[in-house]
C-alpha cells in the first residue's frame, strides 16, 4: 500500500502547481468564471419567471427552489473537469509536463496539484453562481458543512476524471468528447430539472445507474433538507469513484500511459 507523505520541498512543489493552476484560470476569468454566472442568470430568468409558475410546486418547494441546487452543481462539475483537462493537455501539447515527470516530485503530488486547481476553480465558480441566486430567490441552506463537503468531493471526482481524459486525448477536440457526450447527458438526466420519482418506473431504474443523480440529490439535501436518496449511499458512491479514478490517474503517471508517448 502506497503511503502518501510530503516533506517540505514537496509541499513547495504542490503549492507551486496549485498556484500555477489558480493563476491560469484567474487571468482569464471572463472565459472561466463569468460564463457560469451568466448561465445561472439565464436559468433563473427562464425557469423562475417563465416556466416555474406554470409547473407549480415540487415536494412542497417552488420549482425554482427545487432546481437551484442542481443548477449550482452543474458548473461545479463542468468547471472542475474542464480546468484539469484543459490545463494538463495544454502542458502535454507544450511539452511542459515532461519537466514535471523527470523532476523528483512524486507523481501523487503532481496529480493532487492539478486536481486541487480544479477543486479551487469549482469552489470559486460555485460560490459565484450562488451569489447570483440570492439576488433573485431566498434559497434555504439546510446543512452548510455538508454542502462544502459535497462541493469538494464532487470537484475532486471530476477533476480527477478530467486528468485521465487529458492524458488520453490525442487532440484538443478529444478533450470535448467526454463533456459533450457523457457529462452533459448524465447531468441533464440526473434529476436536475425534475424529480426522478415522477418518472415511469423503467426510467427510475435507469437513473439508479447515473452517478450524477446521486450527487444532485445529495446537494439538494444540503440546501433544502430533502432526502430523495440515501445520503450515505450517495457519499459512498462518490468516494468509491474518487478512489478508482485517482488510482487510475496514479497508474497512468507511474507508467506514462498516454503521456510519455
N, C-alpha and C positions, 0 to 999 in steps of 0.2 A: 504493500500500500504506500502510495506516494504521500510524503508529509510536506505540507506547504508551510514554509517559514521564510522570513525575509531578514537579511542583515541590513545595516544602514545604507550601503551602496545600492542594494536592490530596492530599498524604499525610495531612494533618489530616482532610480530608473523608472519606477512605477509613477511617481509624481510627474516626471518629465513627459511620459507618454500621455498621461491624463491631461496635463496642461496643454500639450500639443493638440490633443483632440478637442479640448474646450475652445482654444483659440481658433481652431479651424472652422467650427460651426458658428462661433460668436462673431467672427469677422464678416460673415455673410448671413447675418440674422434675417435679412429681408427674404432670403431664399429658404432658410432653415426653420425659422420660428414664426415669422409673420403669416405665411400661408395657412398654418393650422389655426391661427387666431381668426383670420378672415373666414375660413371654412366654418368654424364654430358659430360665428355671427350669422352666416347664411343659414346654417342648420336651425338655429333658434328662430330666425325670422320666418323661415318657411314652415317648419314643423310646429313652432309655437303659435304663430299668428294665423296661418292659413289652413293647416291640416289638423292641428291638435284639437281645436274646438269641435271639429266635425267627428273626430274619433271618440272623444269623451275620456272618461277616466279608465285607468287600468289598475286593478288591485288597490283601489282607494287613493291612487295618485293621479294627478293630471298627466296627460300624455307626455308633455314636455318634461315634467319631473321624472317620469319613468325612463325616458330615453337618455337623459343628460349623462348619467354615469357611463353608458355605452359610448356616447359621443366624446367623452373625455378620454376613455381608454383607447379609442381608435388612433388619435395622433400619438399617444404614448407608444403603441405598438409600432406604428409606421416609422416614427422618428428614431426610436432606438434601433430598429432594424436597418434603416437606410443610412444612419450615421456610420455604423460599423462597416456595412458592406461597401459603401462609397469610399470610406477612408482607407480601408485595408486594400481594396482592389487598386485604388489610385497609387498606394505605396508599392504594390506589385508592379504596376504599369511603369512607374518611375524608377523601379529598382531600389527604392529606399528601404524596403523591408529586408533586403539582403544584409544591410548593415546591422539590423536587429538580430537576424538569425545567426550571424557569425560573432556576435558580441557575447560576453559572459553572462548576459541577463538570462535567467531561466525562462523557458517557454511559457510557464504558467503566469509569470509576471507580464510577459507580452500580451497574453490573452486577456488577463484581468485588466490591463491598462486600456486596451481597445474597448472591452466590454464596459468599463467604467465610463468611458467617454459617451457611449450610447446611453447609459443609465442617466448620466448628468444631463444630457440633452433632453431625455424623456421627462425628467422632473421639471426642467425649465419650461418646456412646452406644455406639460400637463398643468402646471400652476398658471401659466399664461391663459390657457383656454378656460380654466376655472374662473379666473378674474373676469373674463368676458361674460360668463353665465350669471354671475352675481349682479351684473348691471341690469339684467333683464328678468331674473327669477330668483326667488329666495330659496335656493336648493338646500335642503337639510343635510347635516353631516351627523350620521349616527355613530361612527367609530373612526375618528381621525387616525389613531395609530394603525388601525387595520388598513385604511386607505393608503397610508405611506408604505406599509409593508407590501401590499398588493402592487403598488406602483413600482417598487424596487424589484420584486420578483418577476413581474411581467416584463419590465425593461431589461432585466438581466437575461431572461429567457430569449427574447427576440434579438437582443444584441449578440448573443452567442450564435443564434441561427444566422444572423447577418454575416458573422465572421466566417462561418462554414461556407455560405454562399459565395463570399468574396474569394475564398481560397480556391473554389472550383471554377469560378467564372473564367471564361476564355475571352470575353469582350465586355465592353460597357453595356451592351444590350442584354447580356446574360444576367446582370445584377437586377434587372427589372422583371425577369420572368417570374420569380417566386412571389414578389409583391402583387403582381398583376393577376396571376393565375392561381395563387394559393392563398395569400394573406387576405386580399380584398374579398374574395368569395366567402372564406371562412368567417371573416369579421361581420359582413353584412348578413350572413346566415346564422350568426351566433346569438340571436335574440336581442340585438341592439335596438331594433325598431319595433319589436313585438314580443309578446310573452310566448315562450316556447310551448307552454302547456295549452295554448289556444290552437296549436296546430293539430292536424289529423294525427292519429296515433303513429302511423308509419313514419311521418316526418319528425315526430318527437323522438322516436327510436334512432333515427339517423342523426339527430342533434346530439345524442349521447356520445358520438364519436368525434365531435367537434370540440377540441380543447378550448377554443376561444369562447365558446358558450359558457364554460365554467368560469373563465376569467371575468366575463361581463356580469355573470350572476353574482360572483363574489364582490366585484366592485360596486354593484348595485346594493348589496347588503351594507357595504361600508358607508354609503351615502344615505340610503333610505331605511335601512334596518329590515329589508325584505329578503328573507332567505328562501330563494327559489330552488336552490340545490344545496346539498350538504357543504358547509364551509370547509370542513376538514377534508372532504373528498376533493374539493377544488384546489386547496393548498397542496394536497398530496400529489395531484396530477401535475401541477406546475413544477413542484420540486423535483419530481421524477424526470420530467422533460429537461429541466435545467441540468441535472446530474448527467443525463445521457448526452446531451448536446455539448456540455462542457468537456466531457471525457473525449468525445469525438474531435472537438477542436484541439485538445492537447495531443491526441494521437497524430492528427494531421500536421501539427507543428513539429512534433518529435521526428516524424518520418519524412517531412517535407512533401506530403501528398498534395498535389495541385499547387505547390508553392515554389519548390526549387527547380521544377522542370520548366 
